[in-house]
Each structure stands twice: as C-alpha cells, then as structure tokens.
Amino acid sequence: MTLTSRIEIVGEREERFEEILTPEALEFLARLDGAFAGRRTELLAERRRRAALLAAGGTLDFLPHTRAVREDPTWRVAPAAPGLADRRVEITGPPERRMTVNALNSGARVWLADFEDATSPTWHNIVSGQLNLLDAVERRIDDTTQDGRRYRIGEHPATIVVRPRGWHLEERHLLVDGRPIAAALVDFGLYLFHCGRRQTERGSGPYFYLPKLENHLEARLWNDVFTFAQAELGIAHGTVRATVLIETITAAFEMDEILHELREHAAGLNAGRWDYLFSLIKNFAAHGPRFALPDRARVTMTQPFLRAYTDLLVRTCHRRGAHAIGGMAAAIPSRDPAANAVALAKVRLDKEREAGDGFDGSWVAHPALVATCRQVFDDVLGERPNQLDRGREDVEVTAADLLAVHRTAGYPTTEGVRSNVAVALRYLTAWLGGSGAVAVFGLMEDVATAEIARCQLWQWQHHCSPLTGGSYVTPAMVRRLIDAERAALLGEGADPVLVDDAVRILAETALGEQLPAFLTPDAYTRHLVRSAAPAS
C-alpha cells in the first residue's frame, strides 16, 4: 500500500508501473476526482430514478425541453481531427502488448484500444494497458517471442482511440481520501496525461470512445471533463475528440442532444448491438413478455426496431457533420476453409448493409476481417474519406419505431437457450481468469455478450417464454443447462475455481428475482481482487 499525495495506491506495484503511476499523474487524477466526483454521483442517482420510472410502467420519448436543439439546423460538431477523417475500418481489442502491435499494423484506419468491454479489469491489465499505449506512441514496442515471431509497429499504424470504462464503475485500487476514483477518470486521465501531448506532437491527438452514456447530461459531464483536463495540462481546447457509443436505449432518444453537448469535442456516434439490446431489455423488464426477443442469432440489425435506431443514428450524425460508425463483425478465422467462406460472406453482407445505409465506417474484431470490411467501404466511398454528404433526409423515426420490439417475430429455441448458457459460462470463466476478449465458438466475444446472454436467460425464464416447437423456458431448464455446461468445461480441463465462480454469477443473475445489473468484478470473485466495482 502506497500513499502518493492525496491518492492511496492499493494495487500491487509491478515492473515499470512507476512510469504510469507518477506523483504528477496521480495528482492530476486527484484534481479530476475533486472537480467531478460529485456530479458523477448525482448522475448515477438520476440513472436509478429514471430506471425506477420505467420499472413502474413508464416509457421513453424524445425530450420536449430539448426540441429546439433537435430542430435547429445550424449547429454542427467540430471538423474531423487529424487521423479521424477516414474511419472506414476500425479494429477493436484490449491494450495487451501483442494486440497493440497487431491492431496498429492491421491495415485498419483506427484502433479502439478498449479498457472497457474487451478488458478484464484486473489491476495488472489496467496499468499495463496504459504502459502499452505509452510504448506504442513512443514506438518502443519491438518484442521477439521464443518461437521467433517479432512484434514491431509498422510505418503507417492505425489511429489510436481509447475507450475508458463507463461512469458506473470505480477503480478500487486508487483511493482519494479513502474513496475509490471513478474508473472512467482513471482510464481517461492516465492516457491524456502521458500520451495527450505526445500524440498531438506526432500529428494525431488524444481521442476517445465514450461507453454506456444514458443521456445528454452525462455527455455534458464528459465535455466539462475534457475542458478542465485540457486547461490543466496546457493542451489546446478542442484537441480531445470523442465518439459516443449509442448503446443504451435511453441515449437513442438523445443523439442530437449528446452531440450538441460535446460539439467542440465530438467526432461521431457508434451503433452497437448487444449492449443496446441489454439496455432495452433491462429498462423494459417490467413491461412483460412483449419485450422478449428470440434467439440472439436471430436478432440481426435488419429487425425493424434496430433499423430505426441505426437509420436515425446516420441521419443525426450527418446532419451535424459527425461520423456514423457501424457495429462489430466478431467472426474469427477458422482452419476450415468452408467455414471461413461462410463467415466472411456474412461479414460482407453486414458491412454492405452498413455502407449502403450511409455509415462512414465499421468495426471488426480480428485483423483477418479488415480487408473484407475495407473492400466493402472502398466500393462505396472510392477516394472519398467518408459519406458525410449523404444526409439521409428520407429517414423519419418515431419513439414507437425505436421501441417496436413486438415486430420481431419468433420465440426462443432450446438450442438458443443452450447457446446463451454455453457462451455466457465460457466467457465468464475466461473473464474471471483475466481475459476480456475471448474466442468462443468462432466469434470474438466481450462483456457485452455475457450481458445480453444473462439478460435474455433471465427474461425468458422470468416470463416462462414459449419455445419454438413447444414447451417453455423455466428456471429448472436453465439450471439443468448450466450444470451440463459446467460438466463440459470441467471435462475440457478448465480451472474448477473459475468455472464454479462463473456458474455462481450466471445462476445468481440469470435465475434471480431481479434483472441482472451490469457485470462487475468485485461482487462475485473469491480468488482475485479486481479493480472495477459498481458505484454505490
């Protein structure tokens, strides 16, 4: 345990950690905490208040008191910053050392260095991730493995965009006056302090993806954090840029307002899927089975309520001069050529839909998908960096359109229930072991997968959803499937402690009385002290 200035470091010191956890950097975090911890707490209370209203039968609509912002055609966000004009392919992944090199050399235009869903938030992962980013910016990564493979950043690396953890998480290994600091401020603050000026001097900048925002007031908080932090560090106002993930159903009703709050720092919006569905189910859990969805694999972005969301996102972004970034292609290479061909065909079809709808770029989870995604967007964009000139004035979306879950026909299947159990349990086992991006059944999965899988299992058993072909989803059925998957994992040689902790998480949340909240580490693990925990 180390006390540096006002900050107490509870986590263990490892090799080179002192390069990140300098007295000056920690003092900067303390100033961020002092300026914004109170407002963050108030906004989290507002989340709970709004959730209670929805649980009591309320609904969502576009805000009447911000109508002027939505209807004013004159305002626009700042012009694209260096390295962010062309975003036709973005690759995502945790800031692990080899991933850092592979992502930067992948041929993608942007690398989303993810401290959030793709990182298991151990203290080691968080601090070493910051070290890897600093080394990448300084071009200090040049490693050779025992089998002779060399990891070195090439001449034309992707632009780095960092995704900090969400406002709801706290970093329990860094305390100010005995209180944990907001994990979002830790991830943002350490990267900006060490790499912000360095990136600007190299012709890029400190760029961020903002996760899990639920309303425009949370965007306002981020904007104020940016303004304060730039002034504190002597970085020119507007140098920081942020792309917001619209991955909550509440934020989908405030896209204009979110961009407006961040307009001096805004770079775009991104359309996710699993977290968005998790948010929708979570917020409308009390509204009965009409918000129940079929198997995850059948809930594609072509469903009417998801088309309404993505169309509105493109229209909103382009009207304001912001980039619209599409969702994830999660397929990973297989040794089976036929399976690869099928997977790449699905990826191509999905990216063709996005490019045709007006998106300016899209996400992939593996370097092997970069060429496919790039070719699709090359065919549409040609030499243009984006299609911001495509206004999508044809799009008209109502509140009812965004909530039209009932138009997604079908029931879950037994195989769909089994798949949710298998994927969730395998992911959670790996996550508890320190891995945040995990290959499961041919897809690269992250925390969002566990969230939607747990949430759907809870929804189906809670409402006793009918199964295609007869019978119903019951708690006993889910319990049997969990037990069967536990046995399968143990038979494959998985760590019994990790497996049993994962079983406990899945059973307590998928079969509990209340809908699962965000997945957070401290609440469940016995074998490791982890760094993120839900805010009280």
For each residue, the residues with C-beta under 8 A, 3 or more apart:
1: 8 9 10
2: 8 9 13
3: 7 8 9
4: 7 8 9 21 23 26
5: 23 26 27 30
6: 27 30 176 177
7: 3 4 26 27 29 30 174 175 176 181
8: 1 2 3 4 174 175 176 178
9: 1 2 3 4 13 21 26 173 174
10: 1 172 173 174 175
11: 123 127 173 174 531
12: 123
13: 2 9 17 18 21
14: 17 124 127 128
15:
16: 19 20 131
17: 13 14 20 21 127 131
18: 13 21 22
19: 16 22 131 134
20: 16 17 25 127 130 131 134 190 194
21: 4 9 13 17 18 25 26 127
22: 18 19 25 26
23: 4 5 26 27
24: 27 28 193
25: 20 21 22 28 29 189 190 193 194
26: 4 5 7 9 21 22 23 29 30 174
27: 5 6 7 23 24 30 31
28: 24 25 31 32 189 193 229 232 233
29: 7 25 26 32 33 174 176 181 185 186 189 190
30: 5 6 7 26 27 33 34 176
31: 27 28 34 35 232
32: 28 29 35 36 181 185 188 189 225 228 229
33: 29 30 36 37 176 179 181 182 185
34: 30 31 37 176
35: 31 32 225 228
36: 32 33 39 40 182 185 221 224 225 228
37: 33 34 40 41 176 179 181 182
38: 41 42
39: 36 42 43 221 224
40: 36 37 43 44 167 182 221 535
41: 37 38 44 45 535
42: 38 39 45 46
43: 39 40 46 47 167 217 218 221
44: 40 41 47 48 167 168 535
45: 41 42 48 49
46: 42 43 49 50 215 217
47: 43 44 50 51 168 214
48: 44 45 51 52
49: 45 46 52 53
50: 46 47 53 54 214 215 250
51: 47 48 54 55 282 283
52: 48 49 55 56
53: 49 50 56 58
54: 50 51 57 58 59 60 283 284 286
55: 51 52 285 286
56: 52 53 286
57: 54 286 287
58: 53 54
59: 54 399 403
60: 54 249 250 253 283 399 402 403
61: 253 399
62: 66 67 70 253 254 399
63: 66 67 253 254 257
64: 67
65:
66: 62 63 69 70 216 254 256 257
67: 62 63 64 70 71
68: 71 72
69: 66 72 75 256 257 260
70: 62 66 67 256 257
71: 67 68
72: 68 69 75
73: 319
74:
75: 69 72 260 263 320
76: 263 320 321
77: 259 262 263 264 266 267 320 321 322
78: 81 238 241 263 264 265 266
79: 321
80: 84 85 267 323 385 386
81: 78 84 205 207 239 241 267
82: 203 204 205
83: 109 110 159 203 204 205 207
84: 80 81 87 110 159 207 241 267 323
85: 80 385 386
86: 109 361 385 386
87: 84 90 109 110 268 323 325 360 361 386
88: 109 360 361 362 373 374 377 378 381 385 386
89: 107 108 109 110 361 362 364 370 373 374 377
90: 87 108 109 110 111 112 158 161 325 361 362 363 364
91: 103 106 108 110 111 112 158 363 364 365 366 367 370
92: 111 112 114 118 328 363 364 365
93: 96 99 102 103 111 112 113 114 118 365 437
94: 99 113 114 115 118 119 125 129 436 437
95: 99 100 113 114 115 119 129 130 132 133 162
96: 93 99 100 125 128 129 132
97: 100 101 128 132 135 141 143 151
98: 101 102 143 151
99: 93 94 95 96 102 103 437
100: 95 96 97 103 104 111 113 132 133 135 136 141 153
101: 97 98 104 105 136 141 143 151 152 153
102: 93 98 99 105 106 151 367
103: 91 93 99 100 106 108 111 113 158 367
104: 100 101 111 136 153 154 157 158 160
105: 101 102 153 154 157 367
106: 91 102 103 111 158 367 370
107: 89 367 370 371 374
108: 89 90 91 103 111 158 364 367 370 374
109: 83 86 87 88 89 90 158 159 361
110: 83 84 87 89 90 91 158 159 160 161 361
111: 90 91 92 93 100 103 104 106 108 157 158 159 160 161
112: 90 91 92 93 161 162 163 209 363
113: 93 94 95 100 103 129 133 160 161 162 163
114: 92 93 94 95 117 118 119 163 209 436 437 446
115: 94 95 119 121 126 129 162 163 164 165 187
116: 119 163 164 165 166 211 212 447
117: 114 163 211 275 436 446 447 448
118: 92 93 94 114 436 437 446 447
119: 94 95 114 115 116 125 126 129 436 437
120: 125 430 431 432 433 434 435 436 521 530
121: 115 125 126 165 169 183 436 521 530 531 532
122: 125 126 434 528 530 531
123: 11 12 126 127 173 529 530 531
124: 14 127 128 434
125: 94 96 119 120 121 122 128 129 434 436
126: 115 119 121 122 123 129 130 171 173 186 187 531
127: 11 14 17 20 21 123 124 130 131
128: 14 96 97 124 125 131 132
129: 94 95 96 113 115 119 125 126 132 133
130: 20 95 126 127 133 134 187 190 191 194
131: 16 17 19 20 127 128 134 135
132: 95 96 97 100 128 129 135 136 141
133: 95 100 113 129 130 136 137 160 162 191 194 195
134: 19 20 130 131 137 138 140 194 195
135: 97 100 131 132 138 139 140 141
136: 100 101 104 132 133 139 140 141 153 157 160
137: 133 134 160 195 198 199 202
138: 134 135 198
139: 135 136 153
140: 134 135 136
141: 97 100 101 132 135 136 151 152 153
142: 150 151 152
143: 97 98 101 150 151 152
144: 148 149 150 151
145: 148 149 150 151
146:
147:
148: 144 145
149: 144 145
150: 142 143 144 145
151: 97 98 101 102 141 142 143 144 145
152: 101 141 142 143
153: 100 101 104 105 136 139 141 157
154: 104 105 157
155:
156:
157: 104 105 111 136 153 154 160
158: 90 91 103 104 106 108 109 110 111
159: 83 84 109 110 111 204 207
160: 104 110 111 113 133 136 137 157 199 204 207
161: 90 110 111 112 113 207 208 209 243
162: 95 112 113 115 133 187 188 191 206 207 208 209
163: 112 113 114 115 116 117 208 209 210 211 245
164: 115 116 183 184 185 186 187 188 191 208 210 211
165: 115 116 121 169 183 184 186 187 211 532
166: 116 169 183 184 211 212 518
167: 40 43 44 182 184 212 213 218 221 535
168: 44 47 212 518 534 535
169: 121 165 166 182 183 184 518 520 532 533 534 535
170: 180 181 182 183 532 533 534 535
171: 126 174 180 181 182 183 186 531 532
172: 10 175 180 522 529 530 531 532 533
173: 9 10 11 123 126 531
174: 7 8 9 10 11 26 29 171 180 181 186
175: 7 8 10 172 178 179 180 181
176: 6 7 8 29 30 33 34 37 179 181
177: 6
178: 8 175
179: 33 37 175 176
180: 170 171 172 174 175 533
181: 7 29 32 33 37 170 171 174 175 176 185 186
182: 33 36 37 40 167 169 170 171 185 186 535
183: 121 164 165 166 169 170 171 186 187 531 532
184: 164 165 166 167 169 187 188
185: 29 32 33 36 164 181 182 188 189 225
186: 29 126 164 165 171 174 181 182 183 189 190
187: 115 126 130 162 164 165 183 184 190 191
188: 32 162 164 184 185 191 192 208 225 229
189: 25 28 29 32 185 186 192 193 229
190: 20 25 29 130 186 187 193 194
191: 130 133 162 164 187 188 194 195 196 206
192: 188 189 195 196 206 229 233 235 240
193: 24 25 28 189 190 196 233
194: 20 25 130 133 134 190 191 198
195: 133 134 137 191 192 198 199 206
196: 191 192 193 199 200 205 206 233 235 239 240
197: 200 201 233 234 235
198: 137 138 194 195 201 202
199: 137 160 195 196 202 204 205 206 207
200: 196 197 203 204 205 206 235 236 239
201: 197 198
202: 137 198 199
203: 82 83 200
204: 82 83 159 160 199 200 207
205: 81 82 83 196 199 200 239 240 241
206: 162 191 192 195 196 199 200 235 239 240 241
207: 81 83 84 159 160 161 162 199 204 240 241 242 243 267
208: 161 162 163 164 188 240 241 242 243
209: 112 114 161 162 163 242 243 244 245 270
210: 163 164 213 219 222 242 243 244 245
211: 116 117 163 164 165 166 245 247 275
212: 116 166 167 168 245 247 248 275 518
213: 167 210 218 219 222 244 245 246 248 251 258
214: 47 50 218 248 250 251
215: 46 50 218 219 250 251 254 257 258
216: 66 219 220 254 257 258 260 261
217: 43 46 220 221 261
218: 43 167 213 214 215 221 222
219: 210 213 215 216 222 223 244 257 258 261 262
220: 216 217 223 224 261
221: 36 39 40 43 167 217 218 224 225
222: 210 213 218 219 225 226 242 262
223: 219 220 226 227 261 262 264 265
224: 36 39 220 221 227 228
225: 32 35 36 185 188 221 222 228 229
226: 222 223 229 230 240 242 265
227: 223 224 230 231 237
228: 32 35 36 224 225 231 232
229: 28 32 188 189 192 225 226 232 233 235 240
230: 226 227 233 235 236 237 238 239 240
231: 227 228 234 237
232: 28 31 228 229
233: 28 192 193 196 197 229 230
234: 197 231
235: 192 196 197 200 206 229 230 239 240
236: 200 230 239
237: 227 230 231 264
238: 78 230 264 265
239: 81 196 200 205 206 230 235 236
240: 192 196 205 206 207 208 226 229 230 235 265
241: 78 81 84 205 206 207 208 265 266 267
242: 207 208 209 210 222 226 262 265 266 267
243: 161 207 208 209 210 266 267 268 269 270 323 325
244: 209 210 213 219 251 258 259 262 266 268 269 270
245: 163 209 210 211 212 213 269 270 272 275
246: 213 251 252 255 258 269 270 271 272 276 309 313
247: 211 212 251 270 272 275 276 279 448
248: 212 213 214 251 252 275 276 279
249: 60 252 253 276 279 280 283 284 402 403
250: 50 60 214 215 253 254 279 283
251: 213 214 215 244 246 247 248 254 255 258
252: 246 248 249 255 276 309 312 313 402
253: 60 61 62 63 249 250 399 402
254: 62 63 66 215 216 250 251 257 258
255: 246 251 252 258 259 269 312 313 316 317
256: 66 69 70 259 260 316 320
257: 63 66 69 70 215 216 219 254 260 261
258: 213 215 216 219 244 246 251 254 255 261 262 269
259: 77 244 255 256 262 263 266 269 316 317 320 322
260: 69 75 216 256 257 263 320
261: 216 217 219 220 223 257 258
262: 77 219 222 223 242 244 258 259 265 266
263: 75 76 77 78 259 260 266 320
264: 77 78 223 237 238
265: 78 223 226 238 240 241 242 262
266: 77 78 241 242 243 244 259 262 263 320 322
267: 77 80 81 84 207 241 242 243 322 323
268: 87 243 244 317 322 323 324 325 360
269: 243 244 245 246 255 258 259 313 316 317 322 323 324 325
270: 209 243 244 245 246 247 325 326 327 363
271: 246 276 301 309 310 313 324 325 326 327 359
272: 245 246 247 275 276 327 328 448
273: 276 277 299 301 306 327 328 448
274: 277 278 296 448 449 451 452
275: 117 211 212 245 247 248 272 278 279 448 451 452
276: 246 247 248 249 252 271 272 273 279 280 306 309
277: 273 274 280 281 293 299 452 455
278: 274 275 281 282 448 451 452 455
279: 247 248 249 250 275 276 282 283
280: 249 276 277 283 284 291 405
281: 277 278 284 285 291 293 452 455 456 459 515
282: 51 278 279 285 455 515 516 517
283: 51 54 60 249 250 279 280
284: 54 249 280 281 287 291 403 405
285: 55 281 282 291 458 459 462 515
286: 54 55 56 57
287: 57 284 290 291
288: 291 463
289: 292 463 465
290: 287 405 406
291: 280 281 284 285 287 288 405 406 459
292: 289 405 459 460 463 465
293: 277 281 296 299 405 408 456 459
294: 298 299 408 409 410 411 412 413 416
295: 298 299 410 412 413 415 416 419
296: 274 293 299 416 419 420 452 453 456
297: 416 419
298: 294 295 410 416
299: 273 277 293 294 295 296 303 306 408
300: 303 306
301: 271 273 306 307 310 327 350 353
302: 306 307 353
303: 299 300 306 307 407 408
304: 307 308 401 404 407 408
305: 308 309 401 402 403 404 405 407 408
306: 273 276 299 300 301 302 303 309 310
307: 301 302 303 304 310 311
308: 304 305 311 312 397 401 402 404
309: 246 252 271 276 305 306 312 313 397 402
310: 271 301 306 307 313 314 326 354 357 359
311: 307 308 314 315 357 392 395 397
312: 252 255 308 309 315 316 395 397 402
313: 246 252 255 269 271 309 310 316 317 324
314: 310 311 317 318 324 357 358 359 390 392 395
315: 311 312 318 319 358 391 392 393 395 397
316: 255 256 259 269 312 313 319 320 322
317: 255 259 268 269 313 314 320 322 323 324 360 388
318: 314 315 321 322 324 358 387 388 389 390 391 392
319: 73 315 316 391
320: 75 76 77 256 259 260 263 266 316 317
321: 76 77 79 318 388
322: 77 259 266 267 268 269 316 317 318 388
323: 80 84 87 243 267 268 269 317 360 361 386 388
324: 268 269 271 313 314 317 318 358 359 360
325: 87 90 243 268 269 270 271 359 360 361 362 363
326: 270 271 310 351 354 359 361 362 363
327: 270 271 272 273 301 350 354 362 363
328: 92 272 273 363 364 365
329: 347 350 351 362 363 364 365 369 372 373
330: 365 443 444 445
331: 343 344 346 347 365 366 369 442 443 444
332: 365 366 368 439 442 443 444
333: 340 366 368
334: 339 340 343 442
335:
336: 339 340
337: 340 341
338: 341 342
339: 334 336 342 343 442
340: 333 334 336 337 343 344
341: 337 338 344 345
342: 338 339 345 346
343: 331 334 339 340 346 347 442
344: 331 340 341 347 348 369 372
345: 341 342 348 349
346: 331 342 343 349 350
347: 329 331 343 344 350 351 364 369 372 373
348: 344 345 351 352 372 376
349: 345 346 352 353
350: 301 327 329 346 347 353 354
351: 326 329 347 348 354 355 362 372 373 376 377
352: 348 349 355 356 376
353: 301 302 349 350 356 357
354: 310 326 327 350 351 357 359 362
355: 351 352 359 362 376 377 379 380 381
356: 352 353 380
357: 310 311 314 353 354 392
358: 314 315 318 324 387 390 392
359: 271 310 314 324 325 326 354 355 362 387
360: 87 88 268 317 323 324 325 386 387 388
361: 86 87 88 89 90 109 110 323 325 326 377 386
362: 88 89 90 325 326 327 329 351 354 355 359 373 377
363: 90 91 92 112 270 325 326 327 328 329
364: 89 90 91 92 108 328 329 347 367 369 370 372 373
365: 91 92 93 328 329 330 331 332 369 437 443 444
366: 91 331 332 333 369 444
367: 91 102 103 105 106 107 108 364 370
368: 332 333 371
369: 329 331 344 347 364 365 366 372 373
370: 89 91 106 107 108 364 367 373 374
371: 107 368 374 375
372: 329 344 347 348 351 364 369 375 376
373: 88 89 329 347 351 362 364 369 370 376 377
374: 88 89 107 108 370 371 377 378
375: 371 372 378 379
376: 348 351 352 355 372 373 379 380
377: 88 89 351 355 361 362 373 374 380 381
378: 88 374 375 381 382
379: 355 375 376 382
380: 355 356 376 377 387
381: 88 355 377 378 384 385 386 387
382: 378 379
383:
384: 381 387
385: 80 85 86 88 381
386: 80 85 86 87 88 323 360 361 381
387: 318 358 359 360 380 381 384 390
388: 317 318 321 322 323 360
389: 318
390: 314 318 358 387
391: 315 318 319
392: 311 314 315 318 357 358 395
393: 315
394:
395: 311 312 314 315 392
396:
397: 308 309 311 312 315 401 402
398: 401 402
399: 59 60 61 62 253 402 403
400: 403 404
401: 304 305 308 397 398 404
402: 60 249 252 253 305 308 309 312 397 398 399
403: 59 60 249 284 305 399 400
404: 304 305 308 400 401 407
405: 280 284 290 291 292 293 305 408
406: 290 291
407: 303 304 305 404
408: 293 294 299 303 304 305 405
409: 294
410: 294 295 298 468
411: 294 465 466 467 468
412: 294 295 416 417 456 460 465 467 468 473
413: 294 295 416 417 467 468 469
414: 417 418 467 469 471
415: 295 418 419
416: 294 295 296 297 298 412 413 419 420
417: 412 413 414 420 421 457 460 467 473 477 478 481
418: 414 415 421 422 481 485
419: 295 296 297 415 416 422 423 441
420: 296 416 417 423 424 453 454 456 457
421: 417 418 424 425 453 457 478 481 482 485 506
422: 418 419 425 426 441 481 485 488
423: 419 420 426 427 440 441 445 449 450 453
424: 420 421 427 428 449 450 453 454 457 506 510
425: 421 422 428 429 482 485 486 489 499 502 503 506
426: 422 423 429 430 438 440 485 489
427: 423 424 430 431 438 440 445 446 447 449 450 453
428: 424 425 431 432 450 501 502 505 506
429: 425 426 432 433 489 494 495 498 499 502
430: 120 426 427 433 435 438
431: 120 427 428 434 435 436 438 447 450 502
432: 120 428 429 498 501 502 521 525 527 528
433: 120 429 430 495 498
434: 120 122 124 125 431 528
435: 120 430 431 438
436: 94 114 117 118 119 120 121 125 431 446 447
437: 93 94 99 114 118 119 365 444 445 446
438: 426 427 430 431 435 444 445 446
439: 332 442 443 444 445
440: 423 426 427 443 445 449
441: 419 422 423
442: 331 332 334 339 343 439
443: 330 331 332 365 439 440 449
444: 330 331 332 365 366 437 438 439
445: 330 423 427 437 438 439 440 449 450
446: 114 117 118 427 436 437 438 449
447: 116 117 118 427 431 436 450 451 519
448: 117 247 272 273 274 275 278 451 452
449: 274 423 424 427 440 443 445 446 452 453
450: 423 424 427 428 431 445 447 453 454 519
451: 274 275 278 447 448 454 455 516 518 519
452: 274 275 277 278 281 296 448 449 455 456
453: 296 420 421 423 424 427 449 450 456 457
454: 420 424 450 451 457 458 506 509 510 516 519
455: 277 278 281 282 451 452 458 459 515 516
456: 281 293 296 412 420 452 453 459 460
457: 417 420 421 424 453 454 460 461 478 506 510 511
458: 285 454 455 461 462 509 510 511 512 515 516
459: 281 285 291 292 293 455 456 462 463 465 515
460: 292 412 417 456 457 463 465 473 478
461: 457 458 464 465 473 474 475 477 478 510 511
462: 285 458 459 515
463: 288 289 292 459 460
464: 461 472 473 474
465: 289 292 411 412 459 460 461 472 473
466: 411 470 471 472
467: 411 412 413 414 417 470 471 472 473
468: 410 411 412 413
469: 413 414
470: 466 467
471: 414 466 467
472: 464 465 466 467
473: 412 417 460 461 464 465 467 477 478
474: 461 464 477 478
475: 461 478 479 511
476: 479 480
477: 417 461 473 474 480 481
478: 417 421 457 460 461 473 474 475 481 482 510 511
479: 475 476 482 483 507 511
480: 476 477 483 484
481: 417 418 421 422 477 478 484 485
482: 421 425 478 479 485 486 503 506 507 510
483: 479 480 486 487
484: 480 481 487 488
485: 418 421 422 425 426 481 482 488 489
486: 425 482 483 489 490 499 500 503
487: 483 484 490 491
488: 422 484 485 491 492
489: 425 426 429 485 486 492 494 499
490: 486 487 493 494 496 499
491: 487 488
492: 488 489
493: 490
494: 429 489 490 498 499
495: 429 433 498 499
496: 490 499 500
497: 500 501 526 527
498: 429 432 433 494 495 501 502 527
499: 425 429 486 489 490 494 495 496 502 503
500: 486 496 497 503 504
501: 428 432 497 498 504 505 524 525 526 527
502: 425 428 429 431 432 498 499 505 506
503: 425 482 486 499 500 506 507
504: 500 501 507 508 524
505: 428 501 502 508 509 519 524
506: 421 424 425 428 454 457 482 502 503 509 510
507: 479 482 503 504 510 511
508: 504 505 511 512 524
509: 454 458 505 506 512 516
510: 424 454 457 458 461 478 482 506 507 516
511: 457 458 461 475 478 479 507 508
512: 458 508 509 516
513:
514: 517
515: 281 282 285 455 458 459 462
516: 282 451 454 455 458 509 510 512 519
517: 282 514 520 534
518: 166 168 169 212 451 534
519: 447 450 451 454 505 516
520: 169 517 523 532 533 534
521: 120 121 432 524 525 530 531 532 533
522: 172 525 529 530 532 533 534
523: 520 533 534
524: 501 504 505 508 521
525: 432 501 521 522 528 529 530
526: 497 501
527: 432 497 498 501
528: 122 432 434 525
529: 123 172 522 525
530: 120 121 122 123 172 521 522 525 533
531: 11 121 122 123 126 171 172 173 183 521
532: 121 165 169 170 171 172 183 520 521 522
533: 169 170 172 180 520 521 522 523 530
534: 168 169 170 517 518 520 522 523
535: 40 41 44 167 168 169 170 182
536:
